[in-house]
Amino acid sequence: MGDPNDDPSPDDLVVGGSTLPPGRRRHATIGTIAVIAVIFLQVAIPLVALLQPPPQKFGFQMYSGLGAVTATVTGSDGHEHSFEGIDDLVGKYRPDTDWLPRLPEAICAAVPDAASVTVEQSGRVRSIECG
C-alpha cells in the first residue's frame, strides 16, 4: 500500500477514506448484490401474492381476505332456509378460514332432511346435493 498520501490506483475502490484492493472489491460487490436481492424478494413475494385471488400465503391479505359465510339448506320439501348453526357445527367460526371445501358436507351430515346445501363466502359459491 505505500504512503498514505499516494493517490489510489484505478484498481482500488475508495470506501470511507480508505481503499480496498481488487480482491476485497469483488467481495463488496457480491455483498451489495446480495442485499439488493433480499430487498427485492421482500417486495416481490407479497406483490405476487397480492395479485392473486385472496387469501394467499405471504400476501398482505393473508388473514383478512375471506369474509363471512352464509349457508342455505334446501329441505326435502323444497323450501330453502338459512343455516344458523355454523358455530355449533364447527366449534369456532373464523371468517379467515376457507369454508367451501368441507362445510357443505358437514351441514348435510348435521341436517337430516337436507336435500342440498349451498355455501357462499366472499363471492364464491359451492353447492352440493345431500344424499
MOSUL-V804050 format. One record per helix or strand. SS is the DSSP state (h for helix, s for strand). FROM is the first residue (numbers start at 1). TO is the last residue. If there is no record, write none. Layout:
BEGIN
((SS & FROM & TO) (SS & FROM & TO))
END
This chain:
BEGIN
((s & 13 & 15) (s & 18 & 20) (h & 22 & 50) (s & 69 & 75) (s & 80 & 82) (h & 86 & 90) (h & 103 & 110) (s & 114 & 121) (s & 124 & 129))
END
